[in-house]
């Protein structure tokens, strides 16, 4: 164990002297920076926060503020020392008293500010409002979590200082400071990557891999040969994965479709094709291409190319195909349809963003290429209308199949073969989405962009919008479903140092009218917005269920379809509560 000299009493264990160091006072720059970041953390961003989540956000921001303040103070001391000047004392002996009063006033003033701004935002998205006492929960959580983070930070800082001193003592004076800093930085990065990140990925892989082995409740193996995993399928049921089984084992039945269809309409059983990660051999060189080819073979087996409509659906990280969207398409076309999808991961999308982004892109490219290649070989008058769909990370994989050097070329590639494209909840990494934002028509807000006058690209998703009567013209159209409050679309690492585009005025209909950006703080807030986005009320955040009927009607409404049909379909898919 490392020893510490204590004068006449002889060396003592290092832990004996650790306590006073942990209790050492925080410098004034750190204190004031932390207080400022606490206050800024109370401002709203994309989605409302519960008191407990607000407490965690504030604790993180306050702790980061302490670290930033300490760095600022260290730089200032070094600079002043180089100029042979001392650090001026601010407010002298009254500094601590002034700070304590400021903390008290800040916490008190935070109550009406936080409750009122949160409730204003909650009303925008249709959530229950908060009562004033709930602010106390946020304060208590801030103190508890903040104290834990502070203690952890001091322990880590003490360890790094010991390492720095040990390295510095072993090097010549000119190299000591640089060598110590390099060793400490290397240790921190290595620990973060090799221990923290790798352990997390290993845990996620085993945890979600076990989930992928399961089957959703109330889902049974199909008895229809028109479903992957059913009789005669080239894809065994036990290789489809959790979401693959959910997709091929679910969906509307023929009886459901007949109940919705107009009188006299011919109804067919929909075709659903899915290829899982385990559906191809582990040793193949290109798993994405192998899955895509197996999917095409399965489309051939089921007679999908003889249907009137064919959808290429790219999936999210878990392999999920939005069941509301898939059902909407099948109801709209009386089951005369086929939907095909392949799996590239079983990890949630937010983890897939970290480890599987390249696989999502490869999956999208391979599936689109394989299906369109076979489709293009069919006679023009004997092949189905082709559609492309992707939601969330699925829209990223889908866009990567068509992305070119600019918006015009990308849109042209996406709509060359497909009659319509529906991309729902695009992510902040989507290449074509960002090209469209950058090239949007002058005067159109970033949250509702218009491109080329809306002739080839439309943005839907505003609650209360008029139901779509029929296909938007011309054909070969792209429709995006987006919400201003969707953090999957708008959050980004650039919030660390620059004001996010979603804050530009006029802001969207379900975000604060006067949002406030602050370096680092807004980024932390957006991270927690991302976690909340998937559980947002319908029509807000990353919940696009109420938009699917309108979205599909805009690009694929069959002849004779009316706005009343769109409303009827939406009510079927999203029945009102009660």
Rosetta blueprint (number, residue, H / E / L):
1 X L
2 X L
3 X E
4 X E
5 X L
6 X L
7 X H
8 X H
9 X H
10 X L
11 X L
12 X E
13 X E
14 X H
15 X H
16 X H
17 X H
18 X H
19 X H
20 X H
21 X H
22 X H
23 X L
24 X L
25 X L
26 X L
27 X L
28 X H
29 X H
30 X H
31 X H
32 X H
33 X H
34 X H
35 X H
36 X H
37 X H
38 X H
39 X H
40 X H
41 X H
42 X L
43 X L
44 X L
45 X L
46 X L
47 X L
48 X L
49 X L
50 X L
51 X H
52 X H
53 X H
54 X H
55 X H
56 X H
57 X H
58 X H
59 X H
60 X H
61 X H
62 X H
63 X H
64 X H
65 X H
66 X H
67 X H
68 X H
69 X H
70 X H
71 X H
72 X H
73 X H
74 X H
75 X H
76 X H
77 X H
78 X H
79 X H
80 X H
81 X H
82 X H
83 X L
84 X L
85 X L
86 X L
87 X L
88 X L
89 X L
90 X L
91 X L
92 X H
93 X H
94 X H
95 X H
96 X H
97 X H
98 X H
99 X H
100 X H
101 X H
102 X H
103 X H
104 X H
105 X H
106 X H
107 X H
108 X H
109 X H
110 X H
111 X H
112 X H
113 X H
114 X H
115 X H
116 X H
117 X H
118 X H
119 X H
120 X H
121 X H
122 X H
123 X H
124 X H
125 X H
126 X L
127 X L
128 X L
129 X L
130 X L
131 X L
132 X L
133 X L
134 X H
135 X H
136 X H
137 X H
138 X H
139 X H
140 X H
141 X H
142 X H
143 X H
144 X H
145 X H
146 X H
147 X H
148 X H
149 X H
150 X H
151 X H
152 X H
153 X H
154 X H
155 X H
156 X H
157 X H
158 X H
159 X H
160 X H
161 X H
162 X H
163 X H
164 X H
165 X H
166 X H
167 X H
168 X H
169 X H
170 X L
171 X L
172 X L
173 X H
174 X H
175 X H
176 X H
177 X H
178 X H
179 X H
180 X H
181 X H
182 X H
183 X H
184 X H
185 X H
186 X H
187 X H
188 X H
189 X H
190 X H
191 X H
192 X H
193 X H
194 X H
195 X H
196 X H
197 X H
198 X H
199 X H
200 X H
201 X H
202 X H
203 X H
204 X H
205 X H
206 X H
207 X H
208 X H
209 X H
210 X H
211 X H
212 X H
213 X L
214 X L
215 X L
216 X L
217 X L
218 X L
219 X L
220 X L
221 X L
222 X L
223 X L
224 X L
225 X L
226 X L
227 X E
228 X L
229 X L
230 X L
231 X L
232 X L
233 X L
234 X L
235 X L
236 X L
237 X H
238 X H
239 X H
240 X L
241 X H
242 X H
243 X H
244 X H
245 X H
246 X H
247 X H
248 X H
249 X L
250 X L
251 X L
252 X L
253 X L
254 X H
255 X H
256 X H
257 X H
258 X H
259 X H
260 X H
261 X L
262 X L
263 X L
264 X L
265 X L
266 X L
267 X L
268 X L
269 X L
270 X L
271 X E
272 X E
273 X E
274 X E
275 X E
276 X L
277 X H
278 X H
279 X H
280 X L
281 X L
282 X L
283 X L
284 X L
285 X L
286 X L
287 X H
288 X H
289 X H
290 X H
291 X H
292 X H
293 X H
294 X H
295 X H
296 X H
297 X H
298 X H
299 X H
300 X H
301 X H
302 X H
303 X L
304 X H
305 X H
306 X H
307 X L
308 X L
309 X E
310 X E
311 X E
312 X E
313 X E
314 X E
315 X L
316 X L
317 X L
318 X L
319 X L
320 X L
321 X L
322 X L
323 X H
324 X H
325 X H
326 X H
327 X H
328 X H
329 X H
330 X H
331 X H
332 X H
333 X L
334 X L
335 X L
336 X L
337 X E
338 X E
339 X E
340 X E
341 X E
342 X E
343 X L
344 X L
345 X L
346 X L
347 X L
348 X L
349 X H
350 X H
351 X H
352 X H
353 X H
354 X H
355 X H
356 X L
357 X H
358 X H
359 X H
360 X H
361 X H
362 X H
363 X H
364 X H
365 X H
366 X H
367 X H
368 X H
369 X H
370 X H
371 X H
372 X H
373 X H
374 X H
375 X H
376 X H
377 X L
378 X L
379 X L
380 X H
381 X H
382 X H
383 X L
384 X L
385 X E
386 X E
387 X E
388 X E
389 X E
390 X E
391 X E
392 X L
393 X H
394 X H
395 X H
396 X H
397 X H
398 X H
399 X H
400 X H
401 X L
402 X L
403 X L
404 X L
405 X L
406 X L
407 X H
408 X H
409 X H
410 X H
411 X H
412 X H
413 X H
414 X H
415 X L
416 X L
417 X L
418 X L
419 X L
420 X E
421 X E
422 X E
423 X E
424 X E
425 X L
426 X L
427 X L
428 X L
429 X L
430 X L
431 X H
432 X H
433 X H
434 X H
435 X H
436 X H
437 X H
438 X H
439 X L
440 X L
441 X L
442 X L
443 X L
444 X L
445 X L
446 X H
447 X H
448 X H
449 X L
450 X L
451 X E
452 X H
453 X H
454 X H
455 X L
456 X L
457 X E
458 X E
459 X E
460 X E
461 X L
462 X L
463 X L
464 X L
465 X L
466 X L
467 X L
468 X L
469 X L
470 X L
471 X L
472 X L
473 X L
474 X L
475 X L
476 X L
477 X E
478 X E
479 X E
480 X E
481 X E
482 X L
483 X L
484 X L
485 X L
486 X L
487 X H
488 X H
489 X H
490 X H
491 X L
492 X L
493 X H
494 X H
495 X H
496 X H
497 X L
498 X L
499 X L
500 X L
501 X H
502 X H
503 X H
504 X L
505 X L
506 X L
507 X L
508 X L
509 X L
510 X L
511 X L
512 X L
513 X L
514 X L
515 X L
516 X L
517 X L
518 X L
519 X L
520 X L
521 X H
522 X H
523 X H
524 X H
525 X H
526 X H
527 X H
528 X H
529 X H
530 X H
531 X H
532 X H
533 X H
534 X L
535 X L
536 X L
537 X L
538 X L
539 X L
540 X L
541 X L
542 X L
543 X L
544 X L
545 X H
546 X H
547 X H
548 X H
549 X H
550 X H
551 X H
552 X H
553 X H
554 X H
555 X H
556 X H
557 X L
558 X L
559 X L
560 X L
561 X L
562 X L
563 X H
564 X H
565 X H
566 X H
567 X H
568 X H
569 X H
570 X H
571 X H
572 X H
573 X H
574 X L
575 X L
576 X L
577 X L
578 X L
